[in-house]
Amino acid sequence: MRNWSRIALEWNLANDPSYGPHTPGGCTECKGAITISGSNFSRNVGYYIIAHASKFVPAGSVRIASTEAAGLATVAFKTPAGKKSTTGGQRRNCTGF
């Protein structure tokens, strides 16, 4: 939600234990929000990212600030109810693309 984006997208919502399916040339090691194995499933990091964002940054929220220092990126929002919410995470280099 930095750099003037209007949406956050978790590209892979679900995958199998071999990280499939994925598009040719795409990330072959990217986990979805959940991994499905037969009739079982497990929640991955992406699941909790979506849950965190949807709980504290509801639809209609507006980004009011964004900072980054020492590898920690933060974004602040004002919700439709007038409350303020901040989310943050460590910056990582992505080499899979």
Phi, psi and omega in degrees: 000022177258171176060038172069023176290160179245355184208152171246138186231125172266104190300309180263109176281325181213149175214170176266176182301342179263017180067019180258169353280160174215160182283150178304131180084354181276185181293122182265359181233015181274126178277146172278181177296325175227154174248128181254128178227100184064238179262007179254156174216156175228146179272135179253179182306318181302326178299315182287330175296314179297316180298316180298310182297317183289334178283316187260346179231078183290164177307139180093356177290154181237133177289130182244346178198157178205127180223164173212129178211135178052039177080003178253114179264132178233152176222133179249143182231155169248123184279165177302335178278000179088004178277159177251142181222141178235139175230154182203168179191163178285143177277132177233149174279132179255121184247007185273005184247000000 
